[in-house]
Amino acid sequence: MARAAILIRKEGIIGNVNALVGFSKKPLIAVVKADAYGIGAVHVGSILDEVNAVSTLAVACVEEGVELRKAGIKKKILVLGGVLKGEEKALVEYSLTPVVSHREHLKALEGIHIPIQVKYDTGMGRLGFLEELVQDSRIEGVLSHLSSPLDEGFSMLQIKRFEDIVKRYGKLPYIHIESSAGVLYRVPFTTHLRVGLALYGEKPVQDYPLELKRTIELKARIISVKILPKDCPISYSRTYITKKPTKVGVVAFGYADGLMKCLSNKASLYYKGRAVKIIGNITMDMTMVDLTNTDAEVGDWVEIVGENQSFADLAKLAGTIPYELMTNLSRRIRRQVV
Ligand SMILES: *Cc1c(COP(=O)(O)O)cnc(C)c1O
């Protein structure tokens, strides 16, 4: 019996695939790196494996690709993080496609006969060749990554640079640069979208033109309820003192589960659709909430993310991005596809 659960709505994920594909008219490379942004790569991968509009799953490293193959995932798997010497055998054994972004990656692949895709750095300053043309008969695709998809001017510059590179390669089956926010640019010469966040129903920008479906519900159970009198300190360092008799609930979810400590005394959780404030410091495994004027009992569930609150909402309060909050979700939370 799990005390915390992530419900993954299959219909939501498929709906988001359809929204993206409908908008762009391009198939998807679905990004499921970092355990599908903390949601659960095998769960999400198993859903996407059956969706025609998804051509490929993308992971960060070889181990993540191997995990998906061991779980029986059949789709093409792209390893975004390149390939180091010693990893090439696993690429062959598990049929993974490496993204090559350095001469050393090519060296690691000497004598290995698998398709490869080549990455260009057009303004991200992270992975990718700058201008040099890679001549290799194994190349099936080229890609680049937008560093500032909300900055139209710079993104258009990156797209132009990428177009010049793409032209030098001629026709290839995989040409991609658009991430969740990048989808807005409707790049005419690419063949695929390469999207993560939007798949999970989180908007990469405030006014995103696509209607995304709610996909994730994150909830945890109440393991204690008691009335504390006025002037009682709550949690470590006594950062909250009750101002009146208060019904205090202890929720089995703490910063070790992904609820960042900086949300202490700031964010709310939701009980039966009603906001209940986090009071006192969030602890490793537990968080206290003010349940005054609710009928909450031990064993009830509290929503952390779902109908009433998104990861983006919590991220805003925490001064970070939804990506960071999501990838902090711990392994001990039960994942379930519904
Ligand atoms: C993470 C990542 C993506 C996906 O970005 P989203 O904003 O989640 O859509 C795409 N491409 C690369 C290279 C990435 O690292």
The ligand as an ORCA input file, in Angstrom:
! r2SCAN-3c Opt
* xyz 0 1
  C      15.228     17.625    -22.830
  C      15.427     17.844    -24.269
  C      14.327     18.026    -25.121
  C      12.896     18.146    -24.650
  O      12.627     19.434    -24.199
  P      11.161     19.851    -23.704
  O      11.264     21.280    -23.396
  O      10.876     19.003    -22.501
  O      10.218     19.538    -24.804
  C      14.587     18.095    -26.478
  N      15.844     18.034    -26.953
  C      16.920     17.888    -26.165
  C      18.284     17.842    -26.750
  C      16.748     17.813    -24.790
  O      17.819     17.684    -23.999
*
